[in-house]
């Protein structure tokens, strides 16, 4: 008996993946634009920062809350996508685009 696993593609999976790439690029581009904070205890562990950790650090520095909001919007879009709710997914993706627009323009 052969078990085959297929990935579930929801109504906006491709749009989520494309927008995730844009969000990641915007977060990386804006990461060095503001003030710096002391390194965390985890910084010396030789791990690459994740988009989420970059966004969180930017928000802690008083900037980049848009990045955290964009990542939260992507999470909402993924949840709606898994549930097959295209309308809710589209709304979440619209919110993400609105959040990153000022960052991408800057």
N, C-alpha and C positions, 0 to 999 in steps of 0.2 A: 504494500500500500504506500503510495507516494503522497506526501502532504505538500500542498502548494499554497503559498501565502501570497496574496495580492494586496497591494497598497490601495487603500480607499482614496479615491479622488472625489472631493466634494465639488459643489458648484462654483467655487472660486479659488480652488487650490493653486492654479497657475498664477492668478493675480496676487495671491498672498506671497508666493515664492518670489515673484518679480519685485514686489514692494519691499520685501524683507531685504533684498539686495540693496535697494535704494536707501532704506533706513540705515543699514549697516555702513554704507559709504558716507552718508551725511554725518553719522555719529563719529566715524573715524576722522573726517575732515574737520569737525568742530572740536574734537577732543583737546587739542593743544591751543585753542584760541583764547582761553581765559586764564584766570589765576590758578596757581598750582596749590595742591594740598600736600601735607606730609604723606609719605608712603604708608600704606597699611601694613599690618604684620604679615599679610599674605603676599605682598609684592615681592618678597625675597624668595618665594617658593618656585620661581621660574615657570610660572603658568602664564599663558597668554591671556590677556583680559578678554572677557566676552562683551558683546555689544551691551548686554544688560548691566555689567559691572561698570562699563564706561559711562553709560547714561546715568547710572546711580551716582557715580563720582562727580559727574558734571552737575547734577542737581544739588549735591551736597556743597559744591563750590558756589552755589547761587546762580547757576546758569544751566541750561540744557534740560530743564524740566520737560520741554517738548519731546526730547528723546525718550524719557521714561514714559510719557503719555503715548508716544507712537508705538513703543514696544507693548504697552498694555493694550492698545488698539489692535495690534497684530494678534495678540493672544485672544482677544474677543472674536476677531475674524476667524481664527483657527477653530475656536469652539463652535461658532455658528456653521462653519464649513463642515465640521464633523457631524453636526446635527442635520445637515442638508438644508439649512436656512439661508438661501441666497440673498434674500432681502436684508437680513440682519448682517450678513457678511459684507455686503456692499456698503451698508451704512458704516460699519467699523472701518473698512478700507478708506472710505471718504474721510473719516475722522483722522486716520493716520496721514493721509496726503495733506490735510489741512495743518496738522502739527509740524510736519517736516518742511512745508513750503517756506517759512521764514528762515529756517536753517539752511536750506539748499540755496536760497537767494543770497544769503550773507556771504 
